[in-house]
Amino acid sequence: MLEAMHNRKGLQLALGFLLGVGFGFLLQKGGATRFDVIIGQLLFEDFTVVKIMLSAVLTGMIGVHALRSLGLARLHPKPGSLGSVVPGGLIFGLGFGILGYCPGTAAGAVGQGSLDALFGGIVGILIGAGIFAALYPGLRERVLDRGDFGARTIPEIVKLDAWVVVAVVGVAIFALLYFMERSGV
């Protein structure tokens, strides 16, 4: 079923668009597209975003591995390196802290009419992507390929069955969410 969908690019685009709109709607309903919620998270005063993200990681982790176990999906991990992850994380964090949006919440905030997310977020993302594309050839050989750690998954790294890792991480996430709700954060 999913293999047939993989070969239909128009269907993929339509499905991606609909899921993206749904994702943005849920982010907005959860409060993650509001500047004050994002800044509250960065100041450790409002943990709404952490709760949303942990719930998404838990759901996605179980869903991906269930589809994989049923033979309906295959993992295609991409190789990574310290030279790409560290600068990327720093740039992402800097933009997140200054603007108060990540790319997903910026798109959701634009959908609810936030002009700061449109001009500071989306326009900034496009300008940054253009600059990165222009500098990419030089960056790749000098920075991005440094400290290559390959295309391994966490279960491969720890040499455990994927479902064992899913269970351990799932219990940890569930316990953390439970603790956060009980403590009122």
Residue frames as a rotation matrix with the C-alpha (Angstrom) as fourth column:
MET 1
0.568 0.823 0.000 0.00
0.823 -0.568 0.000 0.00
0.000 0.000 -1.000 0.00
LEU 2
0.642 -0.368 -0.672 2.65
0.049 -0.855 0.516 2.53
-0.765 -0.364 -0.531 1.04
GLU 3
-0.447 -0.822 0.353 4.93
0.408 0.164 0.898 1.42
-0.796 0.545 0.262 -1.84
ALA 4
-0.071 0.523 0.849 2.20
0.991 -0.058 0.118 2.32
0.111 0.850 -0.515 -4.34
MET 5
0.882 0.388 -0.269 1.83
0.439 -0.882 0.169 5.72
-0.171 -0.267 -0.948 -2.66
HIS 6
0.163 -0.923 -0.348 5.59
0.237 -0.305 0.922 6.22
-0.958 -0.232 0.169 -2.84
ASN 7
-0.602 -0.407 0.687 5.43
0.706 0.129 0.696 6.09
-0.372 0.904 0.210 -6.64
ARG 8
0.239 0.756 0.609 2.65
0.873 -0.442 0.206 8.72
0.425 0.483 -0.766 -6.89
LYS 9
-0.719 -0.688 -0.104 4.36
0.670 -0.644 -0.369 12.08
0.187 -0.335 0.924 -6.38
GLY 10
-0.500 0.608 0.617 1.17
-0.217 -0.778 0.590 14.14
0.838 0.161 0.521 -6.73
LEU 11
0.563 0.707 -0.429 -0.52
0.200 0.387 0.900 12.10
0.802 -0.592 0.076 -4.01
GLN 12
-0.036 -0.675 -0.737 2.54
0.972 0.148 -0.183 12.51
0.233 -0.723 0.650 -1.80
LEU 13
-0.865 -0.295 0.407 2.45
0.261 -0.955 -0.137 16.29
0.429 -0.012 0.903 -2.23
ALA 14
-0.057 0.934 0.353 -1.29
-0.318 -0.352 0.880 16.46
0.947 -0.061 0.317 -1.50
LEU 15
0.591 0.251 -0.767 -0.95
0.528 0.598 0.603 14.22
0.610 -0.761 0.222 1.54
GLY 16
-0.398 -0.831 -0.388 2.06
0.889 -0.247 -0.385 16.21
0.224 -0.498 0.838 2.78
PHE 17
-0.718 0.200 0.667 0.15
-0.087 -0.976 0.200 19.47
0.691 0.085 0.718 2.39
LEU 18
0.343 0.939 0.019 -2.90
-0.207 0.055 0.977 18.14
0.916 -0.339 0.214 4.26
LEU 19
0.454 -0.245 -0.856 -0.79
0.799 0.538 0.270 16.66
0.394 -0.807 0.440 7.05
GLY 20
-0.665 -0.740 0.101 1.18
0.651 -0.641 -0.407 19.92
0.366 -0.205 0.908 7.28
VAL 21
-0.349 0.647 0.678 -2.02
-0.352 -0.761 0.545 21.94
0.869 -0.048 0.493 7.65
GLY 22
0.656 0.609 -0.446 -3.22
0.124 0.496 0.860 19.48
0.744 -0.619 0.250 10.28
PHE 23
0.005 -0.768 -0.641 0.11
0.942 0.219 -0.254 19.68
0.335 -0.602 0.724 12.10
GLY 24
-0.799 -0.291 0.526 -0.01
0.208 -0.955 -0.213 23.49
0.564 -0.061 0.824 12.08
PHE 25
0.123 0.939 0.323 -3.60
-0.337 -0.266 0.903 23.41
0.934 -0.219 0.283 13.34
LEU 26
0.675 0.117 -0.729 -2.63
0.519 0.626 0.581 21.13
0.525 -0.771 0.362 16.23
LEU 27
-0.453 -0.868 -0.201 0.42
0.821 -0.319 -0.474 23.28
0.347 -0.380 0.857 17.07
GLN 28
-0.622 0.286 0.729 -1.84
-0.193 -0.958 0.211 26.33
0.759 -0.010 0.651 17.15
LYS 29
0.476 0.878 -0.047 -4.47
-0.219 0.169 0.961 24.61
0.852 -0.447 0.273 19.30
GLY 30
0.459 -0.395 -0.796 -1.74
0.797 0.579 0.172 23.40
0.393 -0.713 0.581 21.66
GLY 31
0.956 -0.036 -0.291 -0.45
0.116 -0.866 0.486 26.95
-0.270 -0.499 -0.824 22.05
ALA 32
0.216 -0.966 0.141 2.96
0.675 0.252 0.693 26.26
-0.705 -0.055 0.707 20.50
THR 33
-0.030 -0.212 0.977 2.56
0.912 -0.406 -0.060 29.01
0.409 0.889 0.206 17.88
ARG 34
0.906 0.370 0.207 2.30
0.244 -0.853 0.461 31.76
0.347 -0.367 -0.863 20.50
PHE 35
0.142 -0.912 0.385 5.41
-0.098 -0.400 -0.911 33.82
0.985 0.091 -0.146 21.10
ASP 36
0.126 -0.079 0.989 4.82
-0.932 -0.350 0.090 34.00
0.339 -0.933 -0.118 24.87
VAL 37
0.928 0.208 0.308 4.59
-0.303 0.905 0.300 30.19
-0.216 -0.372 0.903 25.13
ILE 38
0.680 -0.732 -0.045 7.84
0.429 0.447 -0.785 29.69
0.595 0.514 0.617 23.20
ILE 39
-0.070 -0.718 0.692 9.70
-0.352 -0.631 -0.691 32.32
0.933 -0.292 -0.209 25.23
GLY 40
0.492 0.322 0.809 8.20
-0.868 0.110 0.484 30.86
0.067 -0.940 0.334 28.43
GLN 41
0.981 -0.182 -0.067 9.72
0.179 0.982 -0.054 27.52
0.076 0.041 0.996 27.43
LEU 42
0.286 -0.938 0.194 13.13
0.356 -0.084 -0.931 29.07
0.889 0.335 0.310 26.80
LEU 43
-0.215 -0.304 0.928 12.92
-0.666 -0.649 -0.367 30.73
0.714 -0.697 -0.063 30.24
PHE 44
-0.774 -0.048 -0.631 11.84
0.247 0.895 -0.372 27.41
0.583 -0.444 -0.681 31.86
GLU 45
-0.824 0.548 0.146 8.52
-0.454 -0.485 -0.747 28.94
-0.339 -0.682 0.648 32.92
ASP 46
0.310 0.942 -0.132 6.08
-0.797 0.182 -0.575 27.21
-0.518 0.284 0.807 30.53
PHE 47
-0.632 -0.639 0.438 6.64
-0.391 0.751 0.532 23.56
-0.669 0.166 -0.725 29.54
THR 48
0.468 0.883 -0.036 3.84
-0.402 0.176 -0.899 23.34
-0.787 0.435 0.437 26.96
VAL 49
0.448 -0.348 -0.823 6.30
-0.876 0.011 -0.482 22.92
0.177 0.938 -0.300 24.08
VAL 50
-0.675 -0.721 0.156 8.26
-0.737 0.651 -0.181 20.17
0.029 -0.237 -0.971 25.83
LYS 51
-0.321 0.639 0.699 5.04
-0.257 0.652 -0.713 18.29
-0.912 -0.408 -0.046 26.53
ILE 52
0.701 0.566 -0.433 3.94
-0.532 0.013 -0.846 18.60
-0.474 0.824 0.310 22.90
MET 53
0.152 -0.732 -0.664 7.33
-0.924 0.133 -0.358 17.52
0.350 0.668 -0.657 21.57
LEU 54
-0.750 -0.420 0.510 7.71
-0.602 0.752 -0.266 14.59
-0.272 -0.507 -0.818 23.94
SER 55
0.103 0.875 0.473 4.21
-0.247 0.483 -0.840 13.40
-0.964 -0.030 0.265 23.05
ALA 56
0.723 0.120 -0.680 5.08
-0.677 -0.070 -0.733 13.70
-0.135 0.990 0.031 19.35
VAL 57
-0.329 -0.912 -0.246 8.35
-0.911 0.375 -0.170 11.79
0.247 0.169 -0.954 19.80
LEU 58
-0.609 0.157 0.778 6.57
-0.394 0.791 -0.468 9.02
-0.688 -0.591 -0.420 21.70
THR 59
0.477 0.873 0.102 3.77
-0.257 0.250 -0.934 8.73
-0.840 0.419 0.343 19.12
GLY 60
0.595 -0.298 -0.746 6.13
-0.800 -0.134 -0.584 8.93
0.074 0.945 -0.318 16.15
MET 61
-0.494 -0.852 0.170 8.60
-0.868 0.493 -0.054 6.47
-0.038 -0.174 -0.984 17.61
ILE 62
-0.372 0.449 0.813 5.92
-0.157 0.832 -0.532 3.85
-0.915 -0.325 -0.239 18.21
GLY 63
0.657 0.722 -0.216 4.25
-0.294 -0.018 -0.956 4.51
-0.694 0.691 0.201 14.85
VAL 64
0.294 -0.630 -0.718 7.43
-0.948 -0.097 -0.302 4.33
0.121 0.770 -0.626 12.77
HIS 65
-0.726 -0.645 0.239 8.61
-0.676 0.734 -0.074 1.12
-0.127 -0.216 -0.968 14.41
ALA 66
-0.079 0.776 0.626 5.15
-0.129 0.615 -0.778 -0.45
-0.988 -0.143 0.052 14.16
LEU 67
0.777 0.335 -0.533 5.03
-0.526 -0.120 -0.842 0.32
-0.346 0.935 0.083 10.42
ARG 68
-0.095 -0.909 -0.406 8.56
-0.973 0.170 -0.153 -1.00
0.208 0.381 -0.901 10.06
SER 69
-0.667 -0.137 0.732 7.73
-0.471 0.840 -0.271 -4.20
-0.578 -0.525 -0.625 11.95
LEU 70
0.294 0.874 0.387 4.70
-0.034 0.414 -0.910 -4.77
-0.955 0.254 0.151 9.70
GLY 71
-0.389 -0.554 0.736 6.86
0.720 0.316 0.618 -4.32
-0.575 0.770 0.276 6.61
LEU 72
0.592 0.728 0.348 5.00
0.796 -0.459 -0.394 -1.15
-0.127 0.510 -0.851 5.57
ALA 73
0.934 -0.342 0.099 7.95
-0.320 -0.929 -0.187 1.20
0.156 0.143 -0.977 5.94
ARG 74
0.425 -0.885 -0.191 11.75
0.839 0.464 -0.285 1.18
0.341 -0.040 0.939 5.82
LEU 75
0.716 -0.297 -0.631 14.12
0.223 -0.759 0.611 3.44
-0.661 -0.579 -0.478 7.70
HIS 76
0.515 -0.593 0.618 16.48
0.704 -0.118 -0.700 5.55
0.488 0.796 0.357 5.63
PRO 77
0.692 -0.279 -0.666 18.76
0.433 -0.578 0.692 7.24
-0.578 -0.767 -0.279 8.18
LYS 78
0.837 -0.427 0.342 20.96
0.066 -0.542 -0.838 9.96
0.543 0.724 -0.425 6.76
PRO 79
0.062 -0.891 -0.450 24.63
0.901 0.244 -0.358 10.23
0.429 -0.383 0.818 7.68
GLY 80
0.957 0.248 0.153 25.56
0.150 -0.868 0.474 12.92
0.250 -0.430 -0.867 10.16
SER 81
-0.055 -0.996 -0.073 28.64
0.733 0.009 -0.680 14.67
0.678 -0.091 0.729 11.45
LEU 82
0.073 -0.019 -0.997 29.63
0.885 -0.460 0.074 16.94
-0.460 -0.888 -0.017 14.29
GLY 83
-0.857 -0.499 -0.132 30.58
0.364 -0.766 0.530 19.54
-0.366 0.406 0.838 11.68
SER 84
-0.638 0.702 0.316 26.96
0.124 -0.311 0.942 19.75
0.760 0.640 0.111 10.55
VAL 85
0.181 0.779 -0.600 25.07
0.766 0.270 0.583 19.11
0.616 -0.565 -0.548 13.81
VAL 86
-0.197 -0.311 -0.930 26.91
0.909 -0.413 -0.054 21.56
-0.368 -0.856 0.364 16.07
PRO 87
-0.979 -0.139 -0.150 26.79
0.084 -0.942 0.325 24.66
-0.187 0.305 0.934 13.80
GLY 88
-0.532 0.845 0.055 23.24
0.143 0.026 0.989 23.77
0.835 0.534 -0.134 12.72
GLY 89
0.116 0.559 -0.821 22.11
0.918 0.255 0.303 23.45
0.379 -0.789 -0.484 16.33
LEU 90
-0.526 -0.395 -0.753 23.75
0.682 -0.725 -0.096 26.75
-0.508 -0.565 0.650 17.27
ILE 91
-0.976 0.199 0.089 22.14
-0.083 -0.716 0.693 28.60
0.202 0.669 0.716 14.34
PHE 92
-0.220 0.943 -0.251 18.76
0.401 0.322 0.857 26.99
0.889 0.088 -0.449 15.07
GLY 93
0.023 0.195 -0.980 19.01
0.998 0.047 0.033 27.84
0.052 -0.980 -0.194 18.78
LEU 94
-0.825 -0.379 -0.420 20.06
0.399 -0.916 0.043 31.41
-0.401 -0.132 0.907 18.11
GLY 95
-0.808 0.573 0.134 17.15
-0.155 -0.426 0.892 31.98
0.568 0.700 0.433 15.72
PHE 96
-0.053 0.794 -0.605 14.76
0.630 0.496 0.597 30.23
0.774 -0.350 -0.527 18.09
GLY 97
-0.199 -0.109 -0.974 15.87
0.953 -0.252 -0.166 32.38
-0.227 -0.962 0.154 21.01
ILE 98
-0.943 -0.200 -0.267 15.81
0.139 -0.963 0.230 35.68
-0.303 0.180 0.936 19.11
LEU 99
-0.736 0.670 -0.092 12.58
-0.381 -0.299 0.875 35.19
0.559 0.679 0.476 17.18
GLY 100
-0.526 0.551 0.648 10.69
-0.674 0.194 -0.713 32.88
-0.519 -0.812 0.269 19.54
TYR 101
0.695 0.714 -0.084 9.75
-0.614 0.529 -0.585 30.40
-0.374 0.458 0.806 16.80
CYS 102
-0.442 -0.697 0.564 11.24
-0.032 0.641 0.767 27.29
-0.897 0.321 -0.305 15.26
PRO 103
-0.948 0.057 -0.314 10.50
-0.319 -0.147 0.936 26.59
0.007 0.987 0.158 11.57
GLY 104
-0.639 0.746 -0.186 7.38
0.627 0.646 0.436 24.53
0.446 0.162 -0.880 12.35
THR 105
-0.071 0.636 -0.769 5.91
0.873 -0.334 -0.356 26.94
-0.483 -0.696 -0.531 14.85
ALA 106
-0.694 -0.198 -0.692 6.78
-0.106 -0.923 0.370 29.88
-0.712 0.330 0.620 12.57
ALA 107
-0.918 0.389 -0.083 4.71
-0.013 0.177 0.984 28.32
0.397 0.904 -0.157 9.76
GLY 108
-0.293 0.841 -0.454 1.87
0.913 0.387 0.127 27.66
0.282 -0.378 -0.882 12.19
ALA 109
-0.254 0.138 -0.957 2.05
0.570 -0.778 -0.264 31.21
-0.781 -0.613 0.119 13.53
VAL 110
-0.946 -0.040 -0.323 1.90
-0.233 -0.607 0.759 32.60
-0.226 0.793 0.565 9.97
GLY 111
-0.680 0.726 -0.106 -1.26
0.438 0.517 0.735 30.53
0.588 0.453 -0.670 9.52
GLN 112
0.091 0.725 -0.683 -2.82
0.993 -0.115 0.010 32.33
-0.071 -0.679 -0.731 12.48
GLY 113
0.737 0.314 0.599 -1.77
0.505 -0.844 -0.179 35.75
0.449 0.434 -0.781 11.15
SER 114
0.662 -0.550 -0.509 1.44
0.350 -0.373 0.859 36.53
-0.662 -0.747 -0.054 13.06
LEU 115
0.963 -0.266 0.054 3.39
-0.087 -0.490 -0.867 38.98
0.257 0.830 -0.495 10.92
ASP 116
0.346 -0.886 0.309 6.55
-0.890 -0.207 0.406 38.65
-0.296 -0.416 -0.860 13.03
ALA 117
0.115 -0.256 0.960 6.63
-0.014 0.966 0.259 34.95
-0.993 -0.043 0.108 12.14
LEU 118
0.849 0.241 0.470 6.10
0.453 0.126 -0.882 35.76
-0.272 0.962 -0.002 8.47
PHE 119
0.848 -0.500 0.176 8.75
-0.262 -0.684 -0.680 38.46
0.461 0.531 -0.711 8.08
GLY 120
0.194 -0.817 0.544 11.22
-0.974 -0.096 0.203 37.39
-0.114 -0.569 -0.814 10.77
GLY 121
0.085 -0.100 0.991 10.66
-0.362 0.924 0.124 33.66
-0.928 -0.370 0.042 10.52
ILE 122
0.636 0.254 0.729 9.71
0.463 0.630 -0.624 32.57
-0.617 0.734 0.283 7.02
VAL 123
0.937 -0.346 0.050 11.61
-0.177 -0.593 -0.786 35.32
0.301 0.727 -0.616 5.20
GLY 124
0.295 -0.861 0.414 14.59
-0.925 -0.149 0.350 34.71
-0.239 -0.486 -0.840 7.50
ILE 125
0.264 -0.137 0.955 14.44
-0.029 0.988 0.150 30.96
-0.964 -0.067 0.257 6.80
LEU 126
0.878 0.124 0.463 14.41
0.439 0.178 -0.881 31.60
-0.192 0.976 0.102 3.04
ILE 127
0.747 -0.660 0.083 17.31
-0.577 -0.705 -0.413 34.07
0.331 0.261 -0.907 3.22
GLY 128
0.165 -0.687 0.708 19.29
-0.801 0.326 0.503 31.73
-0.576 -0.650 -0.496 5.46
ALA 129
0.484 0.067 0.873 18.64
0.260 0.941 -0.217 28.77
-0.836 0.332 0.437 3.15
GLY 130
0.975 -0.123 0.184 19.80
0.140 -0.300 -0.944 30.85
0.171 0.946 -0.276 0.18
ILE 131
0.463 -0.851 0.247 23.00
-0.879 -0.477 0.008 31.87
0.111 -0.221 -0.969 1.93
PHE 132
0.160 -0.372 0.914 23.64
-0.453 0.795 0.403 28.27
-0.877 -0.479 -0.042 2.98
ALA 133
0.771 0.183 0.610 23.08
0.398 0.610 -0.685 27.02
-0.498 0.771 0.398 -0.59
ALA 134
0.887 -0.458 0.059 25.51
-0.253 -0.589 -0.768 29.60
0.386 0.666 -0.638 -1.95
LEU 135
0.174 -0.863 0.474 28.19
-0.981 -0.192 0.010 28.72
0.082 -0.467 -0.881 0.63
TYR 136
0.831 0.335 0.445 27.54
-0.447 0.878 0.173 24.95
-0.332 -0.342 0.879 0.65
PRO 137
0.800 -0.536 -0.268 30.43
0.138 0.599 -0.788 23.75
0.584 0.594 0.554 -1.56
GLY 138
-0.141 -0.905 0.400 33.07
-0.324 -0.340 -0.883 25.47
0.935 -0.254 -0.246 0.58
LEU 139
0.077 0.261 0.962 31.32
-0.993 -0.062 0.096 24.66
0.085 -0.963 0.254 3.85
ARG 140
0.916 0.365 -0.167 31.00
-0.360 0.931 0.059 20.99
0.177 0.006 0.984 3.02
GLU 141
0.475 -0.791 -0.385 34.71
0.359 0.574 -0.736 20.30
0.803 0.211 0.557 2.69
ARG 142
-0.427 -0.719 0.549 35.88
-0.178 -0.528 -0.830 22.70
0.887 -0.452 0.097 5.44
VAL 143
-0.619 0.255 0.742 33.19
-0.782 -0.277 -0.558 22.22
0.063 -0.926 0.371 8.11
LEU 144
0.243 0.968 0.059 30.19
-0.969 0.239 0.063 20.00
0.047 -0.072 0.996 7.41
ASP 145
0.597 -0.020 -0.802 32.00
-0.256 0.943 -0.214 16.69
0.761 0.333 0.557 6.81
ARG 146
-0.484 -0.824 0.295 34.14
-0.537 0.014 -0.844 16.94
0.691 -0.566 -0.449 9.97
GLY 147
-0.761 0.090 0.643 33.50
-0.581 0.346 -0.737 14.33
-0.289 -0.934 -0.211 12.68
ASP 148
-0.213 0.695 -0.686 31.42
-0.746 0.338 0.574 11.98
0.631 0.634 0.447 10.53
PHE 149
-0.624 0.036 0.781 29.40
-0.620 0.585 -0.523 9.50
-0.476 -0.810 -0.342 12.61
GLY 150
-0.995 0.100 0.008 27.62
0.082 0.768 0.635 7.71
0.057 0.632 -0.772 9.78
ALA 151
-0.368 0.929 -0.052 24.01
-0.712 -0.245 0.658 6.77
0.598 0.279 0.751 9.26
ARG 152
-0.771 0.028 -0.636 23.46
0.322 0.879 -0.352 4.64
0.549 -0.477 -0.687 12.34
THR 153
0.266 0.907 0.326 20.31
-0.185 -0.284 0.941 4.51
0.946 -0.310 0.092 14.43
ILE 154
0.013 -0.219 0.976 20.24
-0.978 -0.205 -0.033 4.49
0.208 -0.954 -0.217 18.24
PRO 155
0.836 0.288 0.467 19.37
-0.416 0.888 0.198 0.75
-0.358 -0.360 0.862 18.38
GLU 156
0.777 -0.620 -0.115 22.39
0.267 0.489 -0.830 0.05
0.571 0.614 0.545 16.14
ILE 157
0.048 -0.791 0.609 24.66
-0.499 -0.547 -0.672 2.16
0.865 -0.272 -0.421 18.32
VAL 158
-0.074 -0.025 0.997 23.58
-0.993 0.091 -0.072 0.50
-0.089 -0.996 -0.031 21.59
LYS 159
-0.748 -0.267 -0.607 23.31
-0.465 0.865 0.191 -2.93
0.474 0.425 -0.771 19.89
LEU 160
-0.717 0.628 0.303 19.76
-0.024 0.412 -0.911 -3.61
-0.697 -0.660 -0.280 21.09
ASP 161
-0.478 0.678 0.558 16.56
0.877 0.338 0.341 -4.58
0.043 0.653 -0.756 19.35
ALA 162
-0.752 0.194 0.630 14.65
0.059 -0.932 0.357 -1.49
0.657 0.306 0.689 18.19
TRP 163
0.284 0.959 -0.014 11.59
0.076 -0.008 0.997 -2.42
0.956 -0.284 -0.076 20.29
VAL 164
0.186 -0.309 -0.932 13.72
0.972 0.197 0.129 -2.62
0.144 -0.930 0.338 23.45
VAL 165
-0.854 -0.520 -0.002 14.93
0.519 -0.852 -0.067 0.94
0.034 -0.058 0.998 22.79
VAL 166
-0.427 0.790 0.440 11.35
-0.087 -0.521 0.849 2.04
0.900 0.324 0.291 21.99
ALA 167
0.448 0.632 -0.632 10.12
0.545 0.367 0.754 0.51
0.709 -0.682 -0.180 25.26
VAL 168
-0.152 -0.599 -0.786 12.87
0.984 -0.167 -0.062 2.06
-0.094 -0.783 0.615 27.41
VAL 169
-0.958 -0.204 0.201 12.60
0.241 -0.953 0.183 5.50
0.154 0.224 0.962 25.81
GLY 170
-0.243 0.954 0.178 8.79
0.068 -0.166 0.984 5.27
0.968 0.251 -0.024 25.81
VAL 171
0.392 0.336 -0.856 8.66
0.830 0.273 0.487 4.51
0.398 -0.901 -0.172 29.53
ALA 172
-0.523 -0.669 -0.528 11.11
0.817 -0.570 -0.087 7.33
-0.243 -0.477 0.845 30.24
ILE 173
-0.870 0.250 0.425 9.07
0.030 -0.834 0.551 9.83
0.492 0.492 0.718 28.19
PHE 174
0.113 0.979 -0.170 5.80
0.267 0.135 0.954 8.70
0.957 -0.153 -0.246 29.73
ALA 175
0.184 -0.117 -0.976 7.29
0.979 0.113 0.171 8.96
0.090 -0.987 0.135 33.25
LEU 176
-0.828 -0.538 -0.158 8.65
0.545 -0.838 -0.001 12.44
-0.132 -0.087 0.987 32.51
LEU 177
-0.588 0.696 0.412 5.29
-0.066 -0.549 0.834 13.61
0.806 0.463 0.369 31.13
TYR 178
0.343 0.716 -0.608 3.51
0.573 0.353 0.739 12.14
0.744 -0.602 -0.290 34.15
PHE 179
-0.182 -0.517 -0.837 5.95
0.971 -0.227 -0.072 13.85
-0.153 -0.826 0.543 36.53
MET 180
-0.950 -0.196 0.244 5.55
0.254 -0.938 0.237 17.18
0.182 0.287 0.940 34.75
GLU 181
-0.190 0.957 0.219 1.76
0.002 -0.222 0.975 17.01
0.982 0.186 0.041 34.93
ARG 182
0.399 0.343 -0.850 1.76
0.773 0.374 0.513 15.96
0.494 -0.862 -0.116 38.60
SER 183
-0.328 -0.628 -0.706 4.20
0.898 -0.440 -0.025 18.72
-0.295 -0.642 0.708 39.56
GLY 184
0.574 0.731 -0.369 2.25
0.572 -0.681 -0.458 21.37
-0.586 0.052 -0.809 37.67
VAL 185
-0.312 -0.726 -0.613 5.00
-0.078 -0.623 0.778 22.50
-0.947 0.291 0.138 35.28
